[in-house]
Amino acid sequence: MAKSFKYVILGGGVAAGYAAREFSKQGLNAGELAIISKEAVAPYERPALSKGFLFPESPARLPGFHVCVGSGGERLAPEWYQEQGIELILSTEIVKADLAAKSLSSANGETIEYQTLIIATCSEVIRLTDFGVEGADSKNIFYLREIDDAEKLYEAIKEKNNGKAVIVGGGYIGLELSAVLRLNNIDVTMVYPEPWCMPRLFTPDIATFYEEYYTNKGVKIIKQTAASLTANSNGEVKEVNLKDGRVLEADIVVVGVGARPRTKLFKGQVEQEKDGIKTDAFFKTSVDDVYAVGDVAIFPMKMYGEMRRVEHVDHSRKSAEQAAKAKENGETIEEYDYLPYFYSRAFDLSWQFYGDNVGETVLFGDKDPNSANAKFGAYWIKDGKVFGVFLEGGTSEENKAIAKAAKVQPPVENKDQLAQEGVSFATNL
C-alpha cells in the first residue's frame, strides 16, 4: 500500500531541513510532510564535513551539526521532526519519479504519493571513473559529499597516521581537506590541472597568496598536470603517476574535482536548462505542484538579469525557505533576490566573497603570506560599479560591509584611490 503525503521533500540535505522548518512555521498538520533521503541521518549542515568533522581535536559530530545551526538557528535533531509530525523516510533511494502521477518509487519497491513535491536532491560528486582515469576504481580513493564519506576518510586518516596523501583537485574540497589533513600530520601533495587554485573565483594574484601560504604549511602543490593511479596486489592505491612522469607515493588519495546536480530522475518530465531544473523566482518548475531548490535549480538571478544555477549552502538554505513560503502563500511574497555568497575557512584563514566576479579587479591590503596578520581583498569593477568583493581576514562588521557593497553596487571613480581605501570603501558606504 502506497504512503501518501500532502508534501514530500525529495533529498535529505541542507535544503530539506530548512524547507521543513519553514513549512512548520507556516503551519503544518501531523502527517502532512515527509522527507525522503538515501542517507541514514536527519538533515545536517554539509559544510561541517570538510570544516570540522576531520579535525584531530574536538571533531564535529552529530547531533551537533544538524540543521539549522549553520545559520544561527535552532538545531533540528531527529526528535524535532517527530514532534512536528514530519516523517523522515531515511536510507531510502528513489529510483523512479512519475511527476504526472505524483508518485515516487523506491529501490525496495515502496510507492510514495504526494500532492506537492520539493526536489532537493543536491549534487553528486564527479568521480575519476567518469574521466576514465587509470586505476580510478582502486581502494583508498576518497570523495567527500556525505557523512558516510567523512567517516570513511576519518578512519583512513587514523589508520594511515603520518602517511602520505595526494589531493586531486584545487577547489574548495582540495584546499579545505589539504589543510585538515596537514593538521592530522599527514604529508600532503595537491595536484590539479589548472594554472592556479580555485580558478572559478580566485584571480592569479589571490591564488598566489593561498598557494604560498599552503606551501609554508607544508603542503606541496603541483599544477597543470593530470594523474593516473597505480594499486598494489590488494587493490590499494600506492602511487599517483603524473603526466610529466613524476610518481607520488600515496596512502590516501582524496578527489575533489567538482559535482553535478542530481536531475536524472526528472529528465523529460520537467523543463531543464543546461544541467539544472528551470524554475521561476518562487522555485516553481514547469510542472504544477513541483518545486526545485538548492543545487538542482536554475533560477532567475534578479540582480544580474539572467538564469543561473548556484552550488552553495547559503543558496540551498534560502531557496528552500522561499519555496516553502511560496507554496503556502502563493506569489504574495517577494521574488527571490539572491546575492551570491561564498566562503571558506582553512588553517588560520577565513575569506568571504559576495556578488559577481566579473570585470576588472582592484586588489588591496596586505597579501604577504608570511605576514602574521595578512588581510587583503579585491573589488571587481564592471561598468564603473562594484560587482563583487572578496575579503580575507575580515571582521564580522567588515564582512557585512562588503556584502552591502556587492548588493548596492556603488560607483567607482578612481581605482587607485579604491585600492588605497581598501575595505574602508565598503565600511563607509
Phi, psi and chi 1 to 4 in degrees:
 res  aa     phi    psi   chi1   chi2   chi3   chi4
   1 MET       -  132.0 -176.2  175.8  176.1      -
   2 ALA   -72.9  143.1      -      -      -      -
   3 LYS   -81.6  149.3  -70.0 -175.9  175.6 -178.5
   4 SER  -138.3  136.5 -176.3      -      -      -
   5 PHE  -137.6  154.6  -59.2   91.2      -      -
   6 LYS   -68.7  -43.7 -176.4  176.7 -177.9 -180.0
   7 TYR  -126.1  137.6  -51.3  109.8      -      -
   8 VAL  -128.0  129.9  165.5      -      -      -
   9 ILE  -103.1  116.8  -58.9  170.8      -      -
  10 LEU   -95.6  112.5  179.6   55.5      -      -
  11 GLY   120.9  139.8      -      -      -      -
  12 GLY  -117.3   27.0      -      -      -      -
  13 GLY   -86.3 -157.9      -      -      -      -
  14 VAL   -56.3  -47.8  172.2      -      -      -
  15 ALA   -58.2  -38.3      -      -      -      -
  16 ALA   -60.8  -44.6      -      -      -      -
  17 GLY   -65.3  -41.2      -      -      -      -
  18 TYR   -71.8  -35.0  -78.2   78.1      -      -
  19 ALA   -66.0  -41.9      -      -      -      -
  20 ALA   -61.6  -42.5      -      -      -      -
  21 ARG   -62.3  -41.3 -178.1  179.0   68.8  170.5
  22 GLU   -68.1  -41.5 -171.4   57.2   43.4      -
  23 PHE   -58.2  -41.2  -87.0  122.0      -      -
  24 SER   -62.6  -40.8  176.2      -      -      -
  25 LYS   -62.9  -37.8  -73.2  179.5 -178.5  177.9
  26 GLN   -74.1  -16.3  -61.6  -67.8  -31.5      -
  27 GLY   108.7  115.8      -      -      -      -
  28 LEU  -140.5  130.6 -167.6   67.3      -      -
  29 ASN   -88.8  149.0  -64.1  -40.7      -      -
  30 ALA   -57.4  135.2      -      -      -      -
  31 GLY    87.4   -0.7      -      -      -      -
  32 GLU   -83.8  -27.7  -73.5 -173.0  -26.5      -
  33 LEU  -120.9  137.0  172.2   62.4      -      -
  34 ALA  -130.8  145.0      -      -      -      -
  35 ILE  -113.7  125.1  -65.1  173.7      -      -
  36 ILE  -108.0  125.0  -54.1  173.0      -      -
  37 SER  -138.6  140.3  175.6      -      -      -
  38 LYS   -79.1  -12.1   69.9 -177.7 -173.6   66.1
  39 GLU   -81.3  162.5  -65.4 -168.7   71.6      -
  40 ALA   -95.0    2.9      -      -      -      -
  41 VAL  -126.0  159.4  -62.4      -      -      -
  42 ALA   -65.8  159.1      -      -      -      -
  43 PRO   -51.2  138.8  -30.5   38.0      -      -
  44 TYR  -137.8  166.6   56.5   89.0      -      -
  45 GLU   -79.9  102.7  -58.5  -75.9   -1.5      -
  46 ARG   -59.3  -34.1 -153.0  174.9  -65.2  -80.4
  47 PRO   -57.3  -23.1  -28.0   36.8      -      -
  48 ALA   -63.2  -22.7      -      -      -      -
  49 LEU   -64.9  -40.3  -59.6 -176.9      -      -
  50 SER   -94.6  -19.2   61.5      -      -      -
  51 LYS  -102.8  -11.2  -65.0  177.8  172.5   66.9
  52 GLY  -149.7  -30.8      -      -      -      -
  53 PHE   -62.5  -33.1 -164.8   93.7      -      -
  54 LEU   -96.5    5.7  -58.0  172.9      -      -
  55 PHE   -60.4  141.3  -78.6  174.3      -      -
  56 PRO   -70.3  -26.5   23.1  -32.1      -      -
  57 GLU  -122.0  135.9  -62.3  179.8    8.8      -
  58 SER    47.6   55.4  -57.5      -      -      -
  59 PRO   -67.3  148.6   26.1  -34.2      -      -
  60 ALA   -67.7  137.9      -      -      -      -
  61 ARG  -142.0  150.5  -71.0  -68.2 -179.4  -89.0
  62 LEU   -69.5  145.1  -69.5  177.6      -      -
  63 PRO   -87.9   13.8   33.1  -36.1      -      -
  64 GLY   -62.9  -28.5      -      -      -      -
  65 PHE  -121.7   32.6   56.7   93.7      -      -
  66 HIS   -63.4  152.1  -80.6  -58.8      -      -
  67 VAL   -62.1  148.1  -62.1      -      -      -
  68 CYS  -118.5   39.2  -62.7      -      -      -
  69 VAL   -68.9  -21.8  -64.2      -      -      -
  70 GLY   -64.7  -22.1      -      -      -      -
  71 SER  -112.8   17.9   59.2      -      -      -
  72 GLY    84.6   13.7      -      -      -      -
  73 GLY   -96.0 -175.7      -      -      -      -
  74 GLU   -67.5  140.5  173.6 -168.3   -2.2      -
  75 ARG   -77.2  124.5  177.2  167.2   53.4   85.3
  76 LEU   -96.1   86.9  -52.9 -174.8      -      -
  77 ALA   -71.2  167.1      -      -      -      -
  78 PRO   -53.4  -32.1  -28.8   35.7      -      -
  79 GLU   -63.4  -31.0  -64.0   74.8   27.1      -
  80 TRP   -61.2  -42.5  179.1   86.7      -      -
  81 TYR   -64.2  -39.3  -61.7   89.6      -      -
  82 GLN   -62.3  -44.0  -67.0  176.7  -12.7      -
  83 GLU   -62.9  -32.9  -67.9  165.1    1.6      -
  84 GLN   -85.3   -5.3  -59.5  -63.2  -43.4      -
  85 GLY    74.2   24.6      -      -      -      -
  86 ILE   -94.9  127.0  -61.8  169.4      -      -
  87 GLU   -89.4  125.3 -175.4  164.4  -12.8      -
  88 LEU   -95.6  113.0  -68.8  175.6      -      -
  89 ILE  -102.6   92.1  -56.1  174.9      -      -
  90 LEU   -98.8  169.3  -55.5  177.1      -      -
  91 SER    51.2   37.9  -57.2      -      -      -
  92 THR  -128.5  118.5  -60.8      -      -      -
  93 GLU   -99.6  125.7 -177.2 -179.3    4.1      -
  94 ILE   -87.7  125.7  -63.4  -60.1      -      -
  95 VAL  -109.0  -11.9  -65.8      -      -      -
  96 LYS  -147.9  134.6 -178.9 -177.6  178.1 -176.7
  97 ALA  -122.7  124.6      -      -      -      -
  98 ASP  -113.5   94.7 -172.2  -26.0      -      -
  99 LEU   -68.7  -31.1  -59.2 -174.0      -      -
 100 ALA   -67.5  -39.2      -      -      -      -
 101 ALA   -88.1   -5.6      -      -      -      -
 102 LYS    55.0   52.9  -66.2 -168.5  170.5 -175.6
 103 SER  -142.8  152.5   73.1      -      -      -
 104 LEU  -125.8  141.9  -54.9  169.3      -      -
 105 SER  -118.3  132.8  -57.2      -      -      -
 106 SER   -95.5  166.9   71.9      -      -      -
 107 ALA   -64.6  -25.5      -      -      -      -
 108 ASN   -95.7   14.5   56.8   12.6      -      -
 109 GLY    91.7    2.8      -      -      -      -
 110 GLU   -78.2  150.3  -69.3 -179.4  -47.0      -
 111 THR  -116.9  131.9  -61.4      -      -      -
 112 ILE  -123.6  123.2  -60.4  161.5      -      -
 113 GLU  -104.4  155.1  -62.2  173.2  -15.8      -
 114 TYR  -146.8  162.7   60.6   84.4      -      -
 115 GLN   -97.5  -40.3  -65.8  177.8   37.1      -
 116 THR  -129.4  133.8  -63.8      -      -      -
 117 LEU  -115.4  131.3  176.0   66.1      -      -
 118 ILE  -107.3  112.2  -49.7  -74.2      -      -
 119 ILE   -83.6  112.8  -60.1  171.7      -      -
 120 ALA  -133.7   50.6      -      -      -      -
 121 THR   -82.0    1.3   43.1      -      -      -
 122 CYS    61.0 -153.3  -50.5      -      -      -
 123 SER  -122.4  162.4  -66.0      -      -      -
 124 GLU  -120.1  148.6   60.0 -173.0   -2.5      -
 125 VAL   -68.9  147.2  -65.5      -      -      -
 126 ILE   -84.4  128.5  -63.7  172.2      -      -
 127 ARG  -104.6  157.5  -61.5  176.9  177.6  -88.4
 128 LEU   -62.2  -28.0  -68.0 -176.7      -      -
 129 THR   -63.7  -26.9   48.5      -      -      -
 130 ASP   -65.0  -23.9  -63.2  -24.6      -      -
 131 PHE   -99.1   -0.2  -59.2  107.3      -      -
 132 GLY    69.4   29.1      -      -      -      -
 133 VAL   -68.6  132.7  173.4      -      -      -
 134 GLU   -61.9  130.3 -176.3 -179.7  -14.0      -
 135 GLY    81.6    9.1      -      -      -      -
 136 ALA   -69.9  -15.3      -      -      -      -
 137 ASP   -98.3   15.1   55.4   -6.4      -      -
 138 SER   -74.6  166.9  -54.6      -      -      -
 139 LYS   -76.6  167.6  -61.3  175.8 -175.2  176.8
 140 ASN    67.3   21.6  -78.2    7.4      -      -
 141 ILE  -105.9  125.3  -59.6  175.5      -      -
 142 PHE  -121.0  144.2  -61.3   89.6      -      -
 143 TYR  -123.2  161.5  -60.8   83.6      -      -
 144 LEU  -132.6  106.9 -173.8   63.0      -      -
 145 ARG  -138.9  -39.0 -177.2   67.2 -165.3  176.8
 146 GLU  -123.8  169.2  -60.4  174.3   -7.2      -
 147 ILE   -64.4  -31.1 -164.1  163.2      -      -
 148 ASP   -62.5  -39.0  -78.0   -8.4      -      -
 149 ASP   -61.0  -43.7  -59.3  -34.4      -      -
 150 ALA   -65.1  -39.6      -      -      -      -
 151 GLU   -65.1  -41.1  -71.4  172.3  -12.4      -
 152 LYS   -65.5  -41.2  -69.7  173.2 -175.7  174.6
 153 LEU   -67.6  -39.1 -178.7   53.2      -      -
 154 TYR   -60.4  -44.0 -177.3   77.6      -      -
 155 GLU   -65.1  -39.0  -69.5  -57.5  -43.8      -
 156 ALA   -65.1  -39.5      -      -      -      -
 157 ILE   -61.7  -42.1  -70.3  170.5      -      -
 158 LYS   -67.3  -41.0  -70.9 -162.7  -61.7 -177.6
 159 GLU   -68.4  -37.4 -179.4 -175.3  -19.9      -
 160 LYS   -99.6   38.7  -53.5  -64.8 -176.0  179.9
 161 ASN   -51.3  130.1 -172.4   32.2      -      -
 162 ASN    66.0   17.8  -63.3  -41.5      -      -
 163 GLY   -85.0 -165.7      -      -      -      -
 164 LYS  -116.4  136.1  -63.5  179.1 -177.5  -66.5
 165 ALA  -125.5  142.5      -      -      -      -
 166 VAL  -115.4  124.8  174.4      -      -      -
 167 ILE   -99.6  120.9  -49.3  -71.4      -      -
 168 VAL   -99.4  111.5 -179.9      -      -      -
 169 GLY   123.6  140.9      -      -      -      -
 170 GLY  -120.1   27.4      -      -      -      -
 171 GLY   -98.5 -150.2      -      -      -      -
 172 TYR   -53.3  -56.2  -89.2  104.0      -      -
 173 ILE   -61.5  -44.4  -67.5  -62.6      -      -
 174 GLY   -58.9  -47.1      -      -      -      -
 175 LEU   -70.0  -44.8  -72.1  168.0      -      -
 176 GLU   -70.1  -39.5  -67.4 -172.8   -7.2      -
 177 LEU   -76.9  -30.4  -67.7 -169.5      -      -
 178 SER   -58.5  -42.4  -69.8      -      -      -
 179 ALA   -65.2  -48.1      -      -      -      -
 180 VAL   -70.6  -31.2   78.8      -      -      -
 181 LEU   -68.5  -36.3  -73.6  172.5      -      -
 182 ARG   -64.4  -37.7  -78.2  -61.2  -61.0  136.1
 183 LEU   -63.1  -23.4  -65.3  176.5      -      -
 184 ASN   -93.3   15.9  -80.7  -80.5      -      -
 185 ASN    62.7   31.9  -65.9  -42.5      -      -
 186 ILE   -95.4  137.8  -60.7  -70.8      -      -
 187 ASP   -74.8  119.7 -177.0  -65.7      -      -
 188 VAL  -118.3  133.3  177.3      -      -      -
 189 THR  -125.0  127.0  -58.5      -      -      -
 190 MET   -97.2  134.2  -75.7 -178.4   70.7      -
 191 VAL  -128.6  127.4  176.9      -      -      -
 192 TYR  -151.5  153.5   46.4   89.8      -      -
 193 PRO   -80.8  -17.2   28.2  -34.3      -      -
 194 GLU   -77.6  162.9  -62.9   86.1    3.3      -
 195 PRO   -74.1  -16.9   21.8  -30.9      -      -
 196 TRP  -153.9  164.8   63.9   83.4      -      -
 197 CYS   -74.4  156.9   66.0      -      -      -
 198 MET    45.9   52.5 -162.3   76.7   76.9      -
 199 PRO   -66.6  -23.0   24.8  -33.8      -      -
 200 ARG   -71.6  -17.9  -73.5 -165.4  -67.2  176.7
 201 LEU  -122.7  -49.3  174.5   59.6      -      -
 202 PHE   -71.7  143.8  -70.3  175.8      -      -
 203 THR   -82.4  166.3   65.9      -      -      -
 204 PRO   -56.1  -38.3  -27.5   35.4      -      -
 205 ASP   -65.7  -42.9  -72.6  -32.5      -      -
 206 ILE   -65.1  -44.5  -67.4  173.5      -      -
 207 ALA   -61.1  -37.0      -      -      -      -
 208 THR   -57.8  -40.9  -65.9      -      -      -
 209 PHE   -57.7  -50.6  168.0   85.7      -      -
 210 TYR   -68.7  -38.3  -68.1   97.4      -      -
 211 GLU   -64.2  -41.1  -70.7  170.0   -6.5      -
 212 GLU   -71.2  -37.6  -68.2 -177.0    5.6      -
 213 TYR   -62.0  -46.6 -174.8   97.7      -      -
 214 TYR   -63.7  -39.4  -88.4   58.4      -      -
 215 THR   -60.1  -41.3  -60.8      -      -      -
 216 ASN   -62.5  -27.6  -68.7  -17.4      -      -
 217 LYS   -86.1    1.0  -69.1  -70.2 -172.9  179.1
 218 GLY    97.6    6.6      -      -      -      -
 219 VAL   -86.8  123.9  176.5      -      -      -
 220 LYS   -87.2  136.2  -65.5  177.3  -79.2  -66.0
 221 ILE  -121.8  126.5  -63.7  175.2      -      -
 222 ILE  -124.0  117.8  -57.5  174.8      -      -
 223 LYS  -106.2  163.8  -61.1 -179.4  -79.7 -172.0
 224 GLN    53.6   48.9  -66.2 -176.8  -77.7      -
 225 THR  -150.3  152.7 -172.7      -      -      -
 226 ALA  -104.8  170.2      -      -      -      -
 227 ALA  -141.7  153.3      -      -      -      -
 228 SER  -126.2  168.9   61.8      -      -      -
 229 LEU  -123.7  145.6  -50.0  173.6      -      -
 230 THR  -121.3  128.9  -59.5      -      -      -
 231 ALA  -107.3  161.0      -      -      -      -
 232 ASN   -88.3 -171.4   62.7   14.8      -      -
 233 SER   -66.3  -19.2   58.0      -      -      -
 234 ASN   -88.9    1.8  -65.7  -37.5      -      -
 235 GLY    82.6   11.0      -      -      -      -
 236 GLU   -92.7  137.1  -66.7 -175.3  -17.7      -
 237 VAL   -62.5  134.3  170.3      -      -      -
 238 LYS  -127.1  -22.5  -75.9  -59.7  175.6 -174.3
 239 GLU  -142.0  144.5  -66.0  177.4  -20.1      -
 240 VAL  -112.9  121.1  175.2      -      -      -
 241 ASN  -100.1  119.3  -49.9  -62.2      -      -
 242 LEU   -86.5  156.7  -56.5 -175.5      -      -
 243 LYS   -61.7  -28.2 -163.1  172.3 -177.5  179.4
 244 ASP   -85.4    5.0   60.6   10.6      -      -
 245 GLY   102.2  -14.9      -      -      -      -
 246 ARG   -68.9  149.4  -78.9  179.0  -73.3 -179.5
 247 VAL  -123.8  126.9  176.8      -      -      -
 248 LEU  -108.4  130.0  -52.1  175.4      -      -
 249 GLU   -70.3  144.6  -67.0 -178.7   36.1      -
 250 ALA  -149.8  124.9      -      -      -      -
 251 ASP   -92.1  -27.3  -59.5  -62.0      -      -
 252 ILE  -136.4  136.9  -63.1  171.4      -      -
 253 VAL  -120.8  123.2  173.7      -      -      -
 254 VAL  -112.4  129.4 -177.7      -      -      -
 255 VAL  -113.2  125.9 -178.9      -      -      -
 256 GLY  -137.0   81.3      -      -      -      -
 257 VAL  -115.1   19.6  -68.3      -      -      -
 258 GLY   115.7  178.9      -      -      -      -
 259 ALA  -144.8  162.3      -      -      -      -
 260 ARG  -130.9  145.5   64.8  169.8   65.9   91.0
 261 PRO   -67.8  143.3   23.7  -32.6      -      -
 262 ARG   -85.4   96.9  -70.4 -168.9  179.0  106.5
 263 THR  -127.7    1.6   59.7      -      -      -
 264 LYS   -58.6  -34.5  -71.7 -179.2 -178.0  177.0
 265 LEU   -59.5  -24.7  -79.9  173.7      -      -
 266 PHE  -110.3    7.4  -44.3  103.0      -      -
 267 LYS   -60.2  130.6 -171.2  173.5 -178.5 -179.8
 268 GLY    81.4   -4.3      -      -      -      -
 269 GLN  -109.2  -19.7  -58.8 -173.8   72.2      -
 270 VAL  -143.5  149.3   64.2      -      -      -
 271 GLU   -66.4  127.4 -172.5  175.6   -6.6      -
 272 GLN  -121.8  155.2  -61.8 -166.7   28.2      -
 273 GLU  -135.8  125.2 -173.5  172.9  -53.8      -
 274 LYS    55.7 -116.5  -63.0  179.2 -178.1  177.3
 275 ASP  -111.4   17.2   54.1   -6.7      -      -
 276 GLY  -129.6  176.0      -      -      -      -
 277 ILE   -96.8  124.3  -63.4  172.0      -      -
 278 LYS   -75.2  132.7 -166.9  172.9 -178.4  179.9
 279 THR  -133.1  170.9   77.2      -      -      -
 280 ASP   -96.1 -167.5   63.9   11.0      -      -
 281 ALA   -73.0   -2.7      -      -      -      -
 282 PHE  -114.4    9.5  -54.5   95.4      -      -
 283 PHE    67.2   23.3  -66.3   96.6      -      -
 284 LYS   -76.5  138.6  -68.8 -178.5  179.9  180.0
 285 THR   -92.8 -173.3   71.5      -      -      -
 286 SER   -74.3   -7.8   60.0      -      -      -
 287 VAL  -106.1  131.0  176.8      -      -      -
 288 ASP   -56.6  138.5  -71.1  -17.0      -      -
 289 ASP    64.9   21.3  -60.8  -42.4      -      -
 290 VAL  -124.5  125.6  176.3      -      -      -
 291 TYR  -117.6  154.4  -65.1   72.5      -      -
 292 ALA  -133.4  132.4      -      -      -      -
 293 VAL  -134.2  166.6  -61.1      -      -      -
 294 GLY    69.5 -142.3      -      -      -      -
 295 ASP   -58.0  -30.4  -68.9    3.6      -      -
 296 VAL   -83.0  -13.8  -60.6      -      -      -
 297 ALA   -89.0  132.4      -      -      -      -
 298 ILE  -104.3  115.8  -72.4 -173.1      -      -
 299 PHE  -128.8  164.8   63.1   96.5      -      -
 300 PRO   -73.1  114.6  -12.0   26.6      -      -
 301 MET   -83.1   96.4 -175.6   76.1   79.6      -
 302 LYS   -56.7  -40.3 -171.8  175.1 -179.3  179.7
 303 MET   -58.7  -36.4  -73.8 -171.9   64.4      -
 304 TYR  -113.1    0.4  -52.1  125.9      -      -
 305 GLY    64.5   37.1      -      -      -      -
 306 GLU  -150.8  163.7   61.3 -174.9   45.8      -
 307 MET   -84.1  133.6  -59.9  -66.5  -70.8      -
 308 ARG  -142.1  158.8  -70.7 -162.1 -173.1  178.2
 309 ARG  -117.8  135.4 -168.6  176.3   68.3   81.5
 310 VAL  -125.3  125.1  174.6      -      -      -
 311 GLU  -100.8   93.4  -71.3 -178.0   11.9      -
 312 HIS  -163.0  146.2 -164.2  -94.9      -      -
 313 VAL   -61.2  -35.5   64.3      -      -      -
 314 ASP   -61.7  -45.7 -179.2   61.0      -      -
 315 HIS   -67.4  -37.3  164.9   64.8      -      -
 316 SER   -59.0  -45.3  -68.5      -      -      -
 317 ARG   -61.9  -52.0  -65.6  166.6 -179.5  155.9
 318 LYS   -72.1  -36.9  -68.8  174.3  179.1  174.5
 319 SER   -68.2  -36.4   60.8      -      -      -
 320 ALA   -63.6  -43.7      -      -      -      -
 321 GLU   -64.4  -40.1  -68.2  171.0  -19.9      -
 322 GLN   -62.0  -43.8  174.7   79.8  -13.0      -
 323 ALA   -64.7  -42.6      -      -      -      -
 324 ALA   -65.1  -41.1      -      -      -      -
 325 LYS   -63.3  -44.3  -72.3  176.5 -175.4  175.6
 326 ALA   -62.9  -39.7      -      -      -      -
 327 LYS   -64.1  -38.2  179.2   57.9 -166.9  172.1
 328 GLU   -85.4  -23.6  -67.3  -57.6  -70.1      -
 329 ASN  -120.0    9.5  -60.9  -67.9      -      -
 330 GLY    64.0 -140.2      -      -      -      -
 331 GLU  -107.9   30.9  -65.3 -175.3    5.7      -
 332 THR   -79.9  -14.4   58.7      -      -      -
 333 ILE   -84.6  165.8   62.9  171.9      -      -
 334 GLU   -74.4  152.0  -67.4 -175.7    5.1      -
 335 GLU   -62.4  150.6  -68.0 -175.4  -13.4      -
 336 TYR   -64.8  123.2 -167.4   62.7      -      -
 337 ASP  -127.5   85.6 -172.2    9.6      -      -
 338 TYR   -92.2  133.5 -175.4   65.9      -      -
 339 LEU   -98.4  112.5  172.8   66.8      -      -
 340 PRO   -55.2  137.8  -27.9   36.8      -      -
 341 TYR  -144.7  130.7  164.0   55.9      -      -
 342 PHE  -137.3  150.9  -59.2   93.2      -      -
 343 TYR  -155.4  164.2   74.2   96.8      -      -
 344 SER  -157.1  153.2 -176.4      -      -      -
 345 ARG  -132.8  132.4  -63.6 -170.7  -60.8  -88.5
 346 ALA  -159.3  142.5      -      -      -      -
 347 PHE    50.9 -126.9  -68.3  121.8      -      -
 348 ASP  -101.7   16.1  -64.2  -37.2      -      -
 349 LEU   -97.9  153.7  -56.1  174.2      -      -
 350 SER  -157.9  117.4  175.8      -      -      -
 351 TRP  -125.2  156.8   60.0 -101.3      -      -
 352 GLN  -136.6  147.8  -65.6 -167.2   13.6      -
 353 PHE  -136.2  137.7  169.9   83.1      -      -
 354 TYR  -130.4  144.7  -66.6   89.6      -      -
 355 GLY    98.5 -142.9      -      -      -      -
 356 ASP  -128.8  131.6 -153.4    8.2      -      -
 357 ASN   -91.4   68.8   57.8  -28.4      -      -
 358 VAL  -124.7  150.9  -66.6      -      -      -
 359 GLY    95.1 -156.8      -      -      -      -
 360 GLU   -91.8  142.8 -178.1 -177.4  -10.0      -
 361 THR  -100.2  143.4   52.7      -      -      -
 362 VAL  -122.3  111.9  176.1      -      -      -
 363 LEU   -86.9  151.3  -69.1  165.1      -      -
 364 PHE  -150.4  160.9   62.0   85.1      -      -
 365 GLY    90.8 -171.3      -      -      -      -
 366 ASP   -94.0  102.4  176.3    9.3      -      -
 367 LYS  -108.7   33.5   49.6 -173.5 -179.5  -64.1
 368 ASP   -85.1  114.2 -179.5   -3.2      -      -
 369 PRO   -64.9  -14.0   22.5  -32.1      -      -
 370 ASN   -91.0   -5.2  -61.2  -58.3      -      -
 371 SER   -72.0  142.4  173.7      -      -      -
 372 ALA   -69.4  -26.5      -      -      -      -
 373 ASN  -132.3   53.2  -62.0  -64.0      -      -
 374 ALA   -59.6  129.9      -      -      -      -
 375 LYS  -150.6  117.5 -179.0  174.8 -179.6  176.5
 376 PHE  -153.7  172.9   72.1   99.2      -      -
 377 GLY  -166.5 -170.4      -      -      -      -
 378 ALA  -154.4  145.9      -      -      -      -
 379 TYR  -109.1  140.9  -68.3   95.8      -      -
 380 TRP  -102.6  123.3  -84.6 -100.3      -      -
 381 ILE  -113.8  125.4  -49.4  -59.2      -      -
 382 LYS  -137.2  135.0 -179.1 -175.9  176.2 -175.0
 383 ASP    53.9   35.3  -59.6  -30.5      -      -
 384 GLY    74.7   12.7      -      -      -      -
 385 LYS  -130.4  155.8  -62.0 -174.7  -62.8 -176.5
 386 VAL   -72.5  126.4  170.3      -      -      -
 387 PHE  -110.8  -28.2  -98.1   65.5      -      -
 388 GLY  -151.2  152.6      -      -      -      -
 389 VAL  -140.0  133.8 -165.5      -      -      -
 390 PHE  -118.5  139.7  173.0   92.8      -      -
 391 LEU  -146.0  124.8 -177.7   61.4      -      -
 392 GLU   -99.6  130.2  165.3   62.6   51.6      -
 393 GLY    78.6   22.2      -      -      -      -
 394 GLY   -77.8  154.5      -      -      -      -
 395 THR   -78.9  171.2   64.0      -      -      -
 396 SER   -59.0  -42.3  175.5      -      -      -
 397 GLU   -65.9  -40.5  -68.0   74.0   17.9      -
 398 GLU   -67.2  -38.1  -71.4  168.3  -22.6      -
 399 ASN   -66.2  -36.6  -72.6  -32.2      -      -
 400 LYS   -65.5  -36.4  -71.5  176.9 -176.8  176.7
 401 ALA   -67.9  -40.2      -      -      -      -
 402 ILE   -71.0  -30.5   66.4  168.8      -      -
 403 ALA   -63.1  -43.1      -      -      -      -
 404 LYS   -62.8  -42.3  179.4 -177.9  177.1 -178.0
 405 ALA   -61.4  -41.9      -      -      -      -
 406 ALA   -67.7  -30.0      -      -      -      -
 407 LYS   -77.7  -45.9 -174.8   71.0  174.0  177.0
 408 VAL   -85.1  -17.3  -57.3      -      -      -
 409 GLN    52.9   63.8  -61.7 -177.9  -14.9      -
 410 PRO   -66.9  151.3   27.4  -36.5      -      -
 411 PRO   -71.4  151.5   25.5  -33.1      -      -
 412 VAL  -122.7  117.7  173.7      -      -      -
 413 GLU   -93.5  -33.8  -63.6  178.4    0.1      -
 414 ASN  -135.7  109.9 -172.6  -44.0      -      -
 415 LYS   -70.3  -32.3  -67.4  172.1 -173.6  173.7
 416 ASP   -65.5  -40.8  -69.5  -25.3      -      -
 417 GLN   -66.6  -37.7 -176.7  177.8  -18.5      -
 418 LEU   -60.5  -41.5  178.8   63.4      -      -
 419 ALA   -63.2  -36.7      -      -      -      -
 420 GLN   -71.1  -41.7  -70.1 -180.0  -13.1      -
 421 GLU   -69.6  -35.5  -69.6 -175.7   36.9      -
 422 GLY    61.2 -135.6      -      -      -      -
 423 VAL   -67.4  -21.1   72.6      -      -      -
 424 SER   -64.3  -25.2   64.8      -      -      -
 425 PHE   -57.1  -42.6  175.1   84.7      -      -
 426 ALA   -75.0  -42.0      -      -      -      -
 427 THR   -68.9  -20.1   56.1      -      -      -
 428 ASN   -93.2    2.2  -70.7  -29.4      -      -
 429 LEU   -67.8      -  -72.1  174.8      -      -
